[in-house]
Amino acid sequence: VQLVESGGGLVQPGGSLRLSCAASGFTLDYYAITWFRQAPGKEREGVSSITSRGDSTSYADSVKGRFTIFRDNVVNTVYLQMNSLKPEDTAVYYCAAVVTTAKARDIMFGPSDVYEYWGQGTQVTVSS
């Protein structure tokens, strides 16, 4: 039972990446998902959240308009499409799952110790 992130890599500023968060051993149907990131020397921060049905999403101000979170429960995966990447987006990106009926904004800015599952992280490096 685990979450597995993929899709990270090295990209030039202005480029795009799509991260995937796939569940193994359980269904994501009832789980809200938050993408977090942590850069070297910085605290972990919430990037984006999506509710279990995908009817509510939330974004950190720093990524609003550039990142899009969406999910496909048929393939048990949540995605983070990242466009117009900047060097300051460089970080390890993690996805985490929690069963909740809260709105996405409340999930993203809520406590991080409520999450039941965490992925191992995928490195995103934005550099020329």
HUDA-V720660 format. One record per residue. OMEGA is omega in degrees with one decimal (none if undefined). BURIAL is b if it has 24 or more other ideal C-beta (glycine too) atoms within 12 Angstrom, else e. D_LAST is the distance of its C-alpha to the last C-alpha in Angstrom with 1 decimal. Layout:
<<OMEGA/BURIAL/D_LAST> <OMEGA/BURIAL/D_LAST>>
This chain:
<<-176.6/e/37.2> <169.6/e/33.6> <-179.1/b/30.4> <176.1/b/27.5> <174.3/b/24.0> <175.8/b/21.6> <178.5/b/18.7> <178.8/b/15.9> <179.0/e/12.9> <-179.2/e/9.1> <178.6/b/7.6> <175.0/e/5.0> <-176.4/e/6.5> <-178.9/e/9.9> <-176.4/e/10.3> <171.6/e/13.4> <172.5/b/15.0> <176.7/b/18.7> <176.7/b/20.1> <176.1/b/23.7> <-175.6/b/26.4> <178.0/b/29.3> <178.4/b/32.7> <177.5/e/34.7> <175.8/e/38.4> <-179.5/e/38.9> <179.2/e/38.5> <-172.5/b/36.1> <-174.2/e/38.6> <-173.5/e/39.8> <164.7/b/36.7> <-177.6/b/34.4> <171.7/b/30.8> <168.9/b/28.3> <174.3/b/24.6> <170.8/b/23.7> <177.4/b/20.6> <177.2/e/20.4> <-180.0/b/17.6> <177.2/e/18.4> <-178.6/e/21.3> <177.3/e/21.8> <174.5/e/24.5> <179.9/b/24.3> <175.2/b/24.2> <-178.5/b/25.4> <-176.8/b/23.0> <177.6/b/25.4> <175.3/b/28.9> <179.5/b/31.1> <-175.1/b/34.8> <180.0/b/36.6> <179.7/e/37.7> <-175.9/b/34.4> <178.3/e/36.4> <177.7/b/34.5> <178.3/b/30.9> <-177.3/b/29.2> <169.1/b/25.7> <-178.8/b/24.4> <-175.8/e/24.0> <-178.0/e/20.3> <-177.0/b/19.7> <-179.1/e/22.7> <179.9/e/22.2> <-178.0/b/18.8> <176.1/b/20.1> <176.4/b/23.2> <176.5/b/25.4> <-175.2/b/28.1> <174.6/b/30.3> <-176.3/e/32.4> <177.1/e/35.4> <179.3/e/36.7> <172.1/e/33.9> <-173.5/b/33.8> <172.0/b/30.1> <-175.2/b/28.2> <170.5/b/24.7> <176.3/b/21.9> <-176.4/b/20.1> <178.9/b/16.8> <177.8/e/15.5> <-175.5/e/13.4> <-178.7/b/11.3> <177.8/b/10.1> <-179.2/e/8.7> <173.0/e/12.5> <179.4/b/13.2> <-177.1/b/12.0> <166.2/b/15.5> <-177.4/b/18.1> <-179.5/b/19.7> <168.5/b/23.5> <-179.0/b/26.2> <-173.9/b/29.7> <179.0/b/33.0> <174.4/b/36.1> <-178.0/e/39.4> <174.7/b/40.0> <-178.1/e/41.3> <174.1/e/39.5> <-174.8/e/37.3> <-178.5/b/33.6> <179.2/e/33.0> <178.2/e/35.7> <-173.6/b/34.1> <-178.0/b/30.6> <177.1/e/32.0> <-178.5/e/34.7> <-178.3/e/35.1> <-178.6/e/32.8> <-180.0/e/35.7> <-173.1/e/37.3> <-176.7/b/34.9> <-178.7/e/36.7> <175.0/b/33.9> <171.7/b/30.3> <-176.9/b/27.7> <177.5/e/26.0> <175.0/b/22.5> <-175.1/b/19.3> <172.0/b/16.0> <179.1/b/13.1> <179.8/b/9.7> <-174.6/b/7.1> <175.7/e/3.8> <none/e/0.0>>
